[in-house]
Amino acid sequence: MSKFNQVPFGDVAFAENPSQRVPCVLLLDTSYSMDGNKIKALNEGLVTFANELQADSMAAKSAEVAIVKFGPVEVIQDFVTAENFFPMTLSANNNTPMGAAVCRGIELTRERKDQYKAAGITYYRPWIFLITDGAPTDSISQAKFEIEQGESNKEFHFWAVGVDGADMTKLQDLSSTRRPVELKGLLFREMFCWLSASIGQISRSQREEDVHLVNPETEAGGGWTVISS
């Protein structure tokens, strides 16, 4: 049994909660440059994310969250439904192996989808949400290829968010299928409120294609980002 909270992947857990799932993998930069106010604000944002999801009765049972931190690359939270999601406090150290983190997140997503299929659980397209304030210290070529293939095949949605100091050119290169966005200041709470609301919208929809996400640049969307030029 791993050290973090998790529910069993077996048929018992799915039998107890057969709701259609909305999986979300958070790829979180915990390198040296995130130390101080950034990591503090990120931790506070994660608590907000958990609280907002749990306050939504549909999302609490449908949304599933997993967390991969980097570096080093480590799965610190395997998939759990939102009602069982209680984020641990992150600390900042080491370098920024972003490419490896993306590949691990995609692998984790595919594994979970296989488990859904084996158990007969329906699901919406997973979200993979990357947050970083730096530049990769490893190769991103494989990660870039897998993102492009995954988005093209409608395997998942990939989002990249750059915190102050992030190399937006590198993020654009990594995520050419969807333009990366920049976080305004340290508005992590607003970002996670938008993310939880978006997941909640999806969990209540009949078809994912019918969901129109609120623009995060606007006041209604929390105004937490600007689009990178």
MDAnalysis code that builds the backbone (N, CA, C; Angstrom):
import MDAnalysis as mda
import numpy as np

u = mda.Universe.empty(687, n_residues=229, atom_resindex=np.repeat(np.arange(229), 3), trajectory=True)
u.add_TopologyAttr("name", ["N", "CA", "C"] * 229)
u.add_TopologyAttr("resid", np.arange(1, 230))
u.add_TopologyAttr("resname", ["MET", "SER", "LYS", "PHE", "ASN", "GLN", "VAL", "PRO", "PHE", "GLY", "ASP", "VAL", "ALA", "PHE", "ALA", "GLU", "ASN", "PRO", "SER", "GLN", "ARG", "VAL", "PRO", "CYS", "VAL", "LEU", "LEU", "LEU", "ASP", "THR", "SER", "TYR", "SER", "MET", "ASP", "GLY", "ASN", "LYS", "ILE", "LYS", "ALA", "LEU", "ASN", "GLU", "GLY", "LEU", "VAL", "THR", "PHE", "ALA", "ASN", "GLU", "LEU", "GLN", "ALA", "ASP", "SER", "MET", "ALA", "ALA", "LYS", "SER", "ALA", "GLU", "VAL", "ALA", "ILE", "VAL", "LYS", "PHE", "GLY", "PRO", "VAL", "GLU", "VAL", "ILE", "GLN", "ASP", "PHE", "VAL", "THR", "ALA", "GLU", "ASN", "PHE", "PHE", "PRO", "MET", "THR", "LEU", "SER", "ALA", "ASN", "ASN", "ASN", "THR", "PRO", "MET", "GLY", "ALA", "ALA", "VAL", "CYS", "ARG", "GLY", "ILE", "GLU", "LEU", "THR", "ARG", "GLU", "ARG", "LYS", "ASP", "GLN", "TYR", "LYS", "ALA", "ALA", "GLY", "ILE", "THR", "TYR", "TYR", "ARG", "PRO", "TRP", "ILE", "PHE", "LEU", "ILE", "THR", "ASP", "GLY", "ALA", "PRO", "THR", "ASP", "SER", "ILE", "SER", "GLN", "ALA", "LYS", "PHE", "GLU", "ILE", "GLU", "GLN", "GLY", "GLU", "SER", "ASN", "LYS", "GLU", "PHE", "HIS", "PHE", "TRP", "ALA", "VAL", "GLY", "VAL", "ASP", "GLY", "ALA", "ASP", "MET", "THR", "LYS", "LEU", "GLN", "ASP", "LEU", "SER", "SER", "THR", "ARG", "ARG", "PRO", "VAL", "GLU", "LEU", "LYS", "GLY", "LEU", "LEU", "PHE", "ARG", "GLU", "MET", "PHE", "CYS", "TRP", "LEU", "SER", "ALA", "SER", "ILE", "GLY", "GLN", "ILE", "SER", "ARG", "SER", "GLN", "ARG", "GLU", "GLU", "ASP", "VAL", "HIS", "LEU", "VAL", "ASN", "PRO", "GLU", "THR", "GLU", "ALA", "GLY", "GLY", "GLY", "TRP", "THR", "VAL", "ILE", "SER", "SER"])
u.atoms.positions = np.array([
    [0.859, -1.199, 0.000],
    [0.000, 0.000, 0.000],
    [0.883, 1.232, 0.000],
    [0.576, 2.185, -0.875],
    [1.387, 3.393, -0.959],
    [1.098, 4.301, 0.220],
    [1.954, 5.320, 0.346],
    [1.868, 6.194, 1.510],
    [0.766, 7.227, 1.401],
    [0.220, 7.425, 0.178],
    [-0.794, 8.452, 0.017],
    [-2.184, 7.839, 0.015],
    [-3.197, 8.694, 0.257],
    [-4.572, 8.224, 0.287],
    [-4.971, 7.701, -1.081],
    [-5.647, 6.595, -1.115],
    [-6.191, 6.120, -2.361],
    [-7.332, 5.160, -2.082],
    [-8.224, 5.023, -3.081],
    [-9.274, 4.018, -3.001],
    [-8.836, 2.860, -3.869],
    [-9.326, 1.645, -3.608],
    [-8.924, 0.500, -4.409],
    [-9.310, 0.682, -5.870],
    [-8.495, 0.152, -6.761],
    [-8.810, 0.209, -8.170],
    [-9.749, -0.915, -8.579],
    [-10.037, -1.844, -7.701],
    [-10.793, -3.040, -8.042],
    [-12.267, -2.796, -8.227],
    [-12.965, -3.892, -8.514],
    [-14.387, -3.816, -8.817],
    [-15.218, -3.329, -7.644],
    [-14.763, -3.560, -6.414],
    [-15.537, -3.153, -5.246],
    [-15.733, -1.645, -5.218],
    [-14.653, -0.905, -5.433],
    [-14.745, 0.559, -5.406],
    [-15.661, 1.067, -6.506],
    [-15.556, 0.490, -7.693],
    [-16.404, 0.926, -8.797],
    [-17.856, 0.517, -8.564],
    [-18.071, -0.630, -7.935],
    [-19.437, -1.065, -7.646],
    [-20.101, -0.124, -6.653],
    [-19.320, 0.363, -5.695],
    [-19.860, 1.285, -4.693],
    [-20.172, 2.650, -5.296],
    [-19.423, 3.027, -6.327],
    [-19.634, 4.318, -6.972],
    [-19.458, 4.152, -8.476],
    [-20.538, 3.808, -9.194],
    [-20.441, 3.580, -10.637],
    [-20.588, 4.849, -11.482],
    [-20.497, 6.021, -10.866],
    [-20.674, 7.282, -11.588],
    [-19.687, 7.409, -12.741],
    [-20.131, 8.088, -13.805],
    [-19.226, 8.372, -14.918],
    [-18.111, 9.292, -14.415],
    [-16.875, 8.981, -14.759],
    [-15.742, 9.685, -14.179],
    [-15.223, 10.829, -15.053],
    [-14.665, 11.839, -14.359],
    [-13.945, 12.942, -15.006],
    [-12.536, 12.950, -14.409],
    [-11.594, 12.223, -14.992],
    [-10.245, 12.154, -14.408],
    [-9.413, 13.389, -14.712],
    [-8.622, 13.802, -13.732],
    [-7.757, 14.976, -13.867],
    [-6.409, 14.671, -13.220],
    [-5.342, 14.812, -13.999],
    [-3.987, 14.637, -13.480],
    [-3.335, 16.008, -13.367],
    [-2.851, 16.341, -12.183],
    [-2.115, 17.578, -11.962],
    [-0.623, 17.276, -12.013],
    [0.095, 17.965, -12.888],
    [1.549, 17.849, -12.970],
    [2.127, 19.112, -12.343],
    [2.714, 18.988, -11.164],
    [3.074, 20.152, -10.361],
    [4.585, 20.304, -10.219],
    [5.074, 21.448, -10.643],
    [6.494, 21.796, -10.521],
    [6.792, 22.096, -9.047],
    [7.681, 21.295, -8.458],
    [8.094, 21.524, -7.069],
    [9.606, 21.716, -7.002],
    [10.159, 22.323, -8.044],
    [11.603, 22.571, -8.096],
    [11.980, 23.725, -7.185],
    [13.287, 23.959, -7.051],
    [13.810, 24.994, -6.160],
    [13.155, 26.362, -6.381],
    [12.922, 26.691, -7.646],
    [12.411, 28.032, -7.959],
    [10.999, 28.269, -7.444],
    [10.290, 27.205, -7.062],
    [8.939, 27.355, -6.526],
    [8.936, 27.623, -5.029],
    [10.103, 27.648, -4.415],
    [10.179, 27.822, -2.964],
    [9.621, 29.185, -2.552],
    [9.149, 29.272, -1.321],
    [8.651, 30.541, -0.788],
    [7.174, 30.735, -1.061],
    [6.819, 31.933, -1.513],
    [5.412, 32.284, -1.691],
    [4.714, 31.450, -2.760],
    [5.471, 31.032, -3.773],
    [4.846, 30.258, -4.849],
    [4.337, 28.912, -4.338],
    [5.180, 28.176, -3.637],
    [4.758, 26.857, -3.168],
    [3.676, 26.991, -2.091],
    [3.750, 28.053, -1.301],
    [2.714, 28.307, -0.291],
    [1.361, 28.546, -0.963],
    [1.365, 29.390, -2.005],
    [0.122, 29.690, -2.711],
    [-0.401, 28.461, -3.457],
    [0.502, 27.644, -3.986],
    [0.082, 26.416, -4.663],
    [-0.585, 25.467, -3.678],
    [-0.007, 25.298, -2.495],
    [-0.612, 24.432, -1.480],
    [-1.998, 24.935, -1.077],
    [-2.127, 26.240, -0.917],
    [-3.432, 26.809, -0.565],
    [-4.436, 26.581, -1.693],
    [-3.949, 26.686, -2.939],
    [-4.824, 26.453, -4.082],
    [-5.321, 25.021, -4.159],
    [-4.458, 24.076, -3.809],
    [-4.862, 22.671, -3.824],
    [-5.956, 22.391, -2.795],
    [-5.844, 23.010, -1.632],
    [-6.887, 22.856, -0.616],
    [-8.209, 23.423, -1.130],
    [-8.140, 24.580, -1.778],
    [-9.333, 25.174, -2.374],
    [-9.936, 24.248, -3.423],
    [-9.083, 23.655, -4.253],
    [-9.527, 22.729, -5.299],
    [-10.311, 21.570, -4.680],
    [-9.749, 20.965, -3.639],
    [-10.420, 19.855, -2.968],
    [-11.756, 20.299, -2.370],
    [-11.758, 21.436, -1.706],
    [-12.981, 21.924, -1.066],
    [-14.074, 22.224, -2.091],
    [-13.690, 22.845, -3.206],
    [-14.671, 23.198, -4.237],
    [-15.263, 21.951, -4.887],
    [-14.437, 20.969, -5.174],
    [-14.943, 19.736, -5.761],
    [-15.872, 19.002, -4.804],
    [-15.492, 18.960, -3.536],
    [-16.293, 18.251, -2.546],
    [-17.610, 18.947, -2.263],
    [-17.663, 20.256, -2.505],
    [-18.898, 21.010, -2.287],
    [-19.908, 20.789, -3.410],
    [-19.448, 20.249, -4.521],
    [-20.306, 19.954, -5.666],
    [-20.670, 18.471, -5.591],
    [-21.916, 18.167, -5.275],
    [-22.308, 16.785, -5.006],
    [-22.056, 15.859, -6.197],
    [-22.222, 16.369, -7.413],
    [-21.984, 15.540, -8.592],
    [-20.490, 15.340, -8.817],
    [-19.730, 16.444, -8.753],
    [-18.286, 16.358, -8.975],
    [-17.598, 15.530, -7.899],
    [-18.120, 15.560, -6.682],
    [-17.490, 14.821, -5.584],
    [-17.406, 13.332, -5.874],
    [-18.397, 12.814, -6.618],
    [-18.407, 11.388, -6.931],
    [-17.859, 11.079, -8.325],
    [-17.876, 12.076, -9.210],
    [-17.454, 11.846, -10.594],
    [-16.001, 12.225, -10.846],
    [-15.563, 13.330, -10.271],
    [-14.194, 13.788, -10.508],
    [-13.197, 12.873, -9.817],
    [-12.111, 12.580, -10.499],
    [-10.999, 11.843, -9.904],
    [-9.719, 12.646, -10.114],
    [-8.904, 12.700, -9.073],
    [-7.689, 13.514, -9.105],
    [-6.472, 12.649, -8.825],
    [-5.419, 12.870, -9.610],
    [-4.107, 12.275, -9.358],
    [-3.076, 13.395, -9.445],
    [-1.972, 13.262, -8.719],
    [-0.942, 14.300, -8.712],
    [0.425, 13.673, -8.970],
    [1.140, 14.266, -9.929],
    [2.533, 13.926, -10.185],
    [3.351, 15.178, -9.925],
    [4.298, 15.089, -9.005],
    [5.165, 16.238, -8.751],
    [6.494, 16.028, -9.468],
    [7.175, 17.173, -9.718],
    [8.515, 17.102, -10.301],
    [9.279, 18.355, -9.890],
    [10.606, 18.171, -9.515],
    [11.296, 16.925, -9.441],
    [11.622, 16.530, -7.971],
    [12.050, 15.299, -7.785],
    [12.039, 14.331, -8.871],
    [10.612, 13.945, -9.240],
    [10.470, 13.258, -10.357],
    [9.138, 12.832, -10.789],
    [8.626, 11.762, -9.829],
    [7.460, 12.033, -9.260],
    [6.888, 11.099, -8.290],
    [5.372, 11.238, -8.272],
    [4.685, 10.111, -8.329],
    [3.228, 10.106, -8.165],
    [2.954, 10.188, -6.672],
    [2.511, 11.338, -6.210],
    [2.260, 11.507, -4.775],
    [0.791, 11.327, -4.432],
    [-0.055, 11.258, -5.457],
    [-1.474, 10.976, -5.246],
    [-1.976, 10.185, -6.436],
    [-2.298, 8.922, -6.222],
    [-2.914, 8.158, -7.294],
    [-4.384, 8.561, -7.371],
    [-5.074, 8.111, -8.413],
    [-6.447, 8.553, -8.635],
    [-7.358, 8.235, -7.455],
    [-8.042, 9.273, -6.985],
    [-9.104, 9.129, -5.990],
    [-10.271, 10.012, -6.416],
    [-11.467, 9.619, -6.043],
    [-12.601, 10.496, -6.280],
    [-12.442, 11.738, -5.418],
    [-13.066, 12.819, -5.847],
    [-12.901, 14.098, -5.158],
    [-13.302, 14.023, -3.692],
    [-14.288, 13.207, -3.381],
    [-14.743, 13.100, -1.995],
    [-13.672, 12.489, -1.093],
    [-12.683, 11.834, -1.709],
    [-11.582, 11.226, -0.950],
    [-10.251, 11.940, -1.167],
    [-10.301, 13.118, -1.764],
    [-9.087, 13.851, -2.099],
    [-8.737, 14.857, -0.991],
    [-7.627, 14.609, -0.317],
    [-7.136, 15.497, 0.740],
    [-5.652, 15.746, 0.470],
    [-5.329, 16.840, -0.231],
    [-3.959, 17.049, -0.721],
    [-2.923, 17.186, 0.383],
    [-1.768, 16.581, 0.143],
    [-0.650, 16.728, 1.067],
    [0.036, 18.068, 0.814],
    [0.804, 18.531, 1.788],
    [1.540, 19.782, 1.656],
    [2.831, 19.547, 0.885],
    [3.019, 20.327, -0.174],
    [4.198, 20.189, -1.020],
    [5.334, 21.074, -0.528],
    [6.562, 20.647, -0.783],
    [7.743, 21.470, -0.527],
    [8.533, 21.547, -1.822],
    [9.391, 22.568, -1.925],
    [10.125, 22.811, -3.164],
    [11.584, 22.389, -3.028],
    [12.055, 21.604, -3.996],
    [13.464, 21.210, -4.044],
    [13.763, 20.568, -5.388],
    [15.022, 20.385, -5.699],
    [15.490, 19.659, -6.876],
    [15.266, 20.445, -8.174],
    [15.388, 19.736, -9.305],
    [15.359, 20.391, -10.610],
    [13.977, 20.275, -11.255],
    [13.906, 20.406, -12.600],
    [12.617, 20.499, -13.280],
    [12.518, 19.496, -14.434],
    [12.397, 18.205, -14.145],
    [12.293, 17.190, -15.199],
    [10.884, 17.148, -15.804],
    [10.544, 18.208, -16.507],
    [9.185, 18.385, -17.018],
    [8.795, 17.328, -18.044],
    [9.728, 17.009, -18.948],
    [9.418, 16.019, -19.976],
    [9.040, 14.679, -19.374],
    [9.826, 14.220, -18.398],
    [9.540, 12.940, -17.745],
    [8.227, 12.996, -16.986],
    [7.913, 14.144, -16.374],
    [6.666, 14.286, -15.623],
    [5.452, 14.186, -16.550],
    [5.538, 14.829, -17.701],
    [4.436, 14.758, -18.663],
    [4.222, 13.318, -19.117],
    [5.298, 12.633, -19.460],
    [5.181, 11.238, -19.907],
    [4.580, 10.357, -18.814],
    [4.965, 10.605, -17.551],
    [4.406, 9.803, -16.447],
    [2.925, 10.108, -16.269],
    [2.553, 11.367, -16.422],
    [1.148, 11.731, -16.288],
    [0.286, 11.094, -17.365],
    [0.799, 11.073, -18.585],
    [0.063, 10.439, -19.680],
    [-0.063, 8.940, -19.447],
    [1.034, 8.326, -18.999],
    [1.014, 6.896, -18.685],
    [-0.014, 6.590, -17.599],
    [-0.051, 7.420, -16.570],
    [-0.989, 7.237, -15.465],
    [-2.429, 7.338, -15.964],
    [-2.666, 8.279, -16.858],
    [-3.999, 8.469, -17.426],
    [-4.430, 7.247, -18.222],
    [-3.536, 6.730, -19.032],
    [-3.873, 5.558, -19.843],
    [-4.153, 4.343, -18.970],
    [-3.369, 4.188, -17.912],
    [-3.597, 3.068, -16.994],
    [-4.981, 3.160, -16.362],
    [-5.371, 4.384, -15.966],
    [-6.671, 4.548, -15.327],
    [-7.812, 4.288, -16.301],
    [-7.661, 4.719, -17.536],
    [-8.681, 4.462, -18.537],
    [-8.856, 2.962, -18.771],
    [-7.754, 2.235, -18.764],
    [-7.840, 0.773, -18.904],
    [-8.624, 0.161, -17.748],
    [-8.434, 0.707, -16.550],
    [-9.162, 0.208, -15.382],
    [-10.654, 0.515, -15.492],
    [-10.990, 1.702, -15.988],
    [-12.404, 2.023, -16.210],
    [-13.036, 1.020, -17.173],
    [-12.333, 0.790, -18.283],
    [-12.878, -0.104, -19.313],
    [-13.071, -1.517, -18.774],
    [-12.104, -1.992, -18.009],
    [-12.197, -3.346, -17.449],
    [-13.372, -3.479, -16.493],
    [-13.706, -2.372, -15.799],
    [-14.791, -2.396, -14.815],
    [-16.122, -1.939, -15.404],
    [-16.126, -1.548, -16.679],
    [-17.360, -1.095, -17.307],
    [-17.795, 0.292, -16.862],
    [-16.834, 1.114, -16.455],
    [-17.120, 2.480, -16.001],
    [-16.926, 3.450, -17.166],
    [-17.940, 4.263, -17.428],
    [-17.813, 5.262, -18.485],
    [-17.065, 6.483, -17.950],
    [-16.484, 7.245, -18.860],
    [-15.682, 8.396, -18.438],
    [-15.634, 9.449, -19.538],
    [-15.411, 10.685, -19.105],
    [-15.164, 11.781, -20.027],
    [-13.673, 11.836, -20.335],
    [-13.327, 12.604, -21.364],
    [-11.926, 12.710, -21.731],
    [-11.128, 13.297, -20.571],
    [-10.040, 12.635, -20.160],
    [-9.238, 13.123, -19.022],
    [-8.592, 14.484, -19.301],
    [-8.324, 15.188, -18.213],
    [-7.565, 16.434, -18.256],
    [-6.182, 16.187, -17.661],
    [-5.162, 16.707, -18.335],
    [-3.807, 16.717, -17.787],
    [-3.408, 18.182, -17.671],
    [-3.130, 18.634, -16.445],
    [-2.972, 20.052, -16.136],
    [-1.575, 20.292, -15.561],
    [-0.711, 20.906, -16.349],
    [0.679, 21.164, -15.967],
    [0.833, 22.574, -15.405],
    [1.523, 22.696, -14.257],
    [1.798, 23.997, -13.647],
    [3.295, 24.091, -13.378],
    [3.958, 25.123, -13.937],
    [5.404, 25.264, -13.769],
    [5.820, 26.728, -13.753],
    [6.930, 27.001, -13.085],
    [7.460, 28.369, -13.086],
    [8.845, 28.427, -13.737],
    [9.223, 27.363, -14.432],
    [10.580, 27.341, -14.972],
    [10.657, 26.805, -16.377],
    [11.795, 26.205, -16.684],
    [12.045, 25.564, -17.966],
    [12.474, 24.128, -17.697],
    [12.208, 23.223, -18.607],
    [12.580, 21.826, -18.382],
    [14.082, 21.634, -18.297],
    [14.506, 20.768, -17.398],
    [15.922, 20.423, -17.274],
    [16.205, 19.074, -17.927],
    [15.214, 18.534, -18.628],
    [15.389, 17.295, -19.378],
    [14.805, 17.493, -20.771],
    [14.889, 16.478, -21.600],
    [14.344, 16.557, -22.946],
    [12.817, 16.517, -22.911],
    [12.186, 17.336, -23.753],
    [10.727, 17.321, -23.843],
    [10.245, 16.724, -25.164],
    [11.154, 16.185, -25.963],
    [10.783, 15.708, -27.301],
    [9.745, 14.582, -27.242],
    [9.940, 13.596, -26.359],
    [8.982, 12.501, -26.247],
    [7.656, 12.994, -25.683],
    [7.728, 13.884, -24.695],
    [6.514, 14.439, -24.105],
    [5.717, 15.218, -25.151],
    [6.409, 16.008, -25.947],
    [5.751, 16.776, -27.004],
    [5.054, 15.847, -27.986],
    [5.738, 14.792, -28.388],
    [5.159, 13.815, -29.319],
    [3.911, 13.175, -28.716],
    [3.989, 12.786, -27.445],
    [2.850, 12.112, -26.818],
    [1.665, 13.055, -26.626],
    [1.943, 14.319, -26.333],
    [0.849, 15.299, -26.214],
    [0.152, 15.465, -27.555],
    [0.931, 15.645, -28.604],
    [0.356, 15.832, -29.938],
    [-0.471, 14.627, -30.350],
    [0.058, 13.417, -30.127],
    [-0.667, 12.209, -30.480],
    [-1.924, 12.047, -29.635],
    [-1.792, 12.299, -28.325],
    [-2.926, 12.141, -27.422],
    [-4.050, 13.116, -27.715],
    [-3.704, 14.359, -27.994],
    [-4.724, 15.356, -28.329],
    [-5.368, 15.024, -29.674],
    [-4.551, 14.626, -30.638],
    [-5.066, 14.288, -31.965],
    [-6.038, 13.109, -31.895],
    [-5.733, 12.146, -31.060],
    [-6.578, 10.955, -30.915],
    [-7.690, 11.132, -29.882],
    [-7.804, 12.345, -29.342],
    [-8.825, 12.668, -28.337],
    [-8.730, 11.774, -27.110],
    [-7.481, 11.477, -26.723],
    [-7.244, 10.675, -25.513],
    [-7.375, 11.511, -24.258],
    [-7.006, 12.795, -24.337],
    [-7.020, 13.688, -23.178],
    [-6.936, 15.133, -23.641],
    [-7.224, 16.036, -22.703],
    [-6.988, 17.466, -22.899],
    [-5.721, 17.826, -22.126],
    [-4.794, 18.506, -22.759],
    [-3.572, 18.920, -22.074],
    [-3.546, 20.432, -21.948],
    [-3.355, 20.908, -20.707],
    [-3.247, 22.334, -20.414],
    [-1.890, 22.612, -19.776],
    [-1.276, 23.715, -20.149],
    [-0.017, 24.137, -19.536],
    [-0.181, 25.547, -18.987],
    [0.157, 25.721, -17.716],
    [0.053, 27.016, -17.048],
    [1.436, 27.447, -16.587],
    [1.854, 28.629, -17.002],
    [3.141, 29.157, -16.606],
    [3.009, 30.159, -15.477],
    [3.680, 29.866, -14.367],
    [3.745, 30.797, -13.232],
    [4.888, 31.765, -13.495],
    [4.898, 32.904, -12.804],
    [5.938, 33.922, -12.999],
    [7.332, 33.289, -13.053],
    [8.062, 33.546, -14.132],
    [9.386, 32.973, -14.316],
    [9.415, 31.825, -15.290],
    [8.244, 31.321, -15.677],
    [8.188, 30.174, -16.591],
    [8.688, 30.563, -17.975],
    [9.309, 29.626, -18.643],
    [9.754, 29.815, -20.029],
    [8.560, 29.510, -20.931],
    [7.817, 30.555, -21.307],
    [6.599, 30.357, -22.085],
    [6.894, 29.864, -23.498],
    [8.076, 30.186, -24.015],
    [8.454, 29.686, -25.333],
    [8.587, 28.167, -25.306],
    [9.215, 27.651, -24.248],
    [9.344, 26.202, -24.096],
    [7.974, 25.550, -23.908],
    [7.100, 26.204, -23.139],
    [5.763, 25.647, -22.937],
    [4.974, 25.630, -24.241],
    [5.150, 26.662, -25.056],
    [4.482, 26.689, -26.352],
    [4.990, 25.568, -27.243],
    [6.284, 25.310, -27.178],
    [6.872, 24.216, -27.951],
    [6.342, 22.866, -27.474],
    [6.204, 22.732, -26.159],
    [5.703, 21.487, -25.585],
    [4.252, 21.255, -25.947],
    [3.449, 22.305, -25.843],
    [2.003, 22.195, -26.007],
    [1.537, 22.999, -27.207],
    [1.881, 22.543, -28.389],
    [1.532, 23.279, -29.603],
    [0.065, 23.102, -29.980],
    [-0.608, 22.103, -29.409],
    [-2.008, 21.861, -29.748],
    [-2.959, 22.790, -28.997],
    [-2.542, 23.288, -27.844],
    [-3.331, 24.271, -27.089],
    [-2.370, 25.284, -26.490],
    [-2.611, 26.544, -26.761],
    [-1.696, 27.584, -26.315],
    [-1.590, 27.607, -24.785],
    [-0.380, 27.630, -24.248],
    [-0.230, 27.720, -22.791],
    [-0.708, 29.079, -22.287],
    [-1.068, 29.130, -21.025],
    [-1.536, 30.377, -20.430],
    [-0.640, 30.769, -19.267],
    [-0.638, 32.053, -18.956],
    [0.168, 32.578, -17.862],
    [-0.712, 32.891, -16.657],
    [-0.265, 32.480, -15.495],
    [-0.977, 32.786, -14.261],
    [-0.705, 34.235, -13.864],
    [-1.745, 34.948, -13.522],
    [-1.569, 36.311, -13.011],
    [-1.093, 36.230, -11.571],
    [0.092, 36.756, -11.321],
    [0.605, 36.769, -9.961],
    [0.606, 35.375, -9.358],
    [-0.015, 35.278, -8.180],
    [-0.114, 33.985, -7.496],
    [-1.585, 33.599, -7.290],
    [-2.378, 33.783, -8.333],
    [-3.816, 33.513, -8.227],
    [-4.129, 32.019, -8.400],
    [-3.451, 31.211, -7.607],
    [-3.684, 29.776, -7.671],
    [-5.100, 29.421, -7.233],
    [-5.600, 30.082, -6.213],
    [-6.954, 29.753, -5.742],
    [-7.979, 29.997, -6.839],
    [-7.854, 31.142, -7.508],
    [-8.786, 31.459, -8.587],
    [-8.661, 30.443, -9.726],
    [-7.441, 30.041, -10.019],
    [-7.226, 29.042, -11.067],
    [-7.900, 27.725, -10.705],
    [-7.721, 27.277, -9.457],
    [-8.307, 26.005, -9.053],
    [-9.821, 26.081, -8.917],
    [-10.355, 27.256, -8.593],
    [-11.813, 27.428, -8.586],
    [-12.352, 27.255, -10.001],
    [-11.661, 27.846, -10.980],
    [-12.062, 27.692, -12.381],
    [-11.975, 26.234, -12.799],
    [-10.905, 25.563, -12.419],
    [-10.723, 24.167, -12.803],
    [-11.815, 23.292, -12.190],
    [-12.111, 23.494, -10.917],
    [-13.153, 22.681, -10.272],
    [-14.521, 22.957, -10.884],
    [-14.802, 24.231, -11.203],
    [-16.083, 24.571, -11.828],
    [-16.194, 23.937, -13.217],
    [-15.090, 23.917, -13.950],
    [-15.084, 23.309, -15.286],
    [-15.340, 21.813, -15.196],
    [-14.686, 21.160, -14.254],
    [-14.896, 19.717, -14.059],
    [-16.333, 19.447, -13.627],
    [-16.868, 20.332, -12.781],
    [-18.257, 20.182, -12.354],
    [-19.225, 20.295, -13.522],
    [-18.957, 21.243, -14.422],
    [-19.799, 21.386, -15.614],
    [-19.784, 20.102, -16.441],
    [-18.607, 19.560, -16.632],
    [-18.478, 18.346, -17.436],
    [-19.216, 17.183, -16.781],
    [-19.077, 17.053, -15.462],
    [-19.697, 15.916, -14.758],
    [-21.219, 15.949, -14.835],
    [-21.805, 17.142, -15.044],
    [-23.261, 17.272, -15.119],
    [-23.793, 17.240, -16.550],
    [-22.904, 17.179, -17.521],
    [-23.322, 17.252, -18.920],
    [-23.673, 15.875, -19.478],
    [-24.533, 15.872, -20.477],
    [-24.846, 14.640, -21.182],
    [-23.751, 14.311, -22.189],
    [-23.250, 15.361, -22.825],
    [-22.159, 15.208, -23.789],
    [-21.106, 16.261, -23.511],
    [-19.850, 15.837, -23.480],
    [-18.765, 16.775, -23.204],
    [-18.723, 17.894, -24.241],
    [-19.123, 17.593, -25.476],
    [-19.085, 18.585, -26.544],
    [-20.030, 19.752, -26.286],
    [-21.014, 19.539, -25.416],
    [-21.989, 20.592, -25.124],
    [-21.500, 21.566, -24.055],
    [-20.373, 21.262, -23.421],
    [-19.862, 22.094, -22.336],
    [-19.068, 23.272, -22.910],
    [-19.424, 24.471, -22.482],
    [-18.699, 25.677, -22.891],
    [-18.040, 26.269, -21.644],
    [-16.734, 26.128, -21.554],
    [-16.013, 26.589, -20.375],
    [-15.987, 28.102, -20.302],
    [-16.042, 28.627, -19.090],
    [-15.969, 30.066, -18.876],
    [-14.550, 30.538, -19.163],
    [-14.422, 31.623, -19.881],
    [-13.111, 32.187, -20.209],
    [-12.392, 32.593, -18.923],
    [-11.226, 32.004, -18.620],
    [-10.534, 32.329, -17.362],
    [-9.946, 33.734, -17.313],
    [-9.949, 34.443, -18.459],
    [-9.466, 35.834, -18.460],
    [-10.498, 36.805, -17.901],
    [-11.762, 36.388, -17.929],
    [-12.835, 37.276, -17.511],
    [-13.058, 37.218, -16.004],
    [-13.790, 38.202, -15.501],
    [-14.116, 38.224, -14.070],
    [-14.929, 36.995, -13.694],
    [-15.844, 36.582, -14.575],
    [-16.674, 35.407, -14.301],
    [-15.827, 34.142, -14.197],
    [-14.701, 34.116, -14.931],
    [-13.823, 32.956, -14.887],
    [-12.710, 33.081, -13.876],
    [-12.768, 34.103, -13.043],
    [-11.759, 34.297, -12.007],
    [-10.646, 35.249, -12.395],
    [-10.541, 35.537, -13.692],
    [-9.518, 36.464, -14.163],
    [-8.105, 36.076, -13.750],
    [-7.841, 34.761, -13.740],
    [-6.564, 34.302, -13.195],
    [-5.454, 34.203, -14.235],
    [-5.775, 34.449, -15.491],
    [-4.761, 34.236, -16.519],
    [-4.802, 35.282, -17.620],
    [-3.701, 35.357, -18.315],
    [-3.627, 36.082, -19.586],
    [-3.097, 35.084, -20.603],
    [-3.523, 35.239, -21.852],
    [-3.059, 34.346, -22.902],
    [-1.648, 34.767, -23.309],
    [-0.755, 33.788, -23.355],
    [0.620, 34.083, -23.751],
    [0.676, 34.465, -25.219],
    [1.427, 35.519, -25.530],
    [1.554, 35.959, -26.919],
    [2.601, 35.120, -27.651],
])
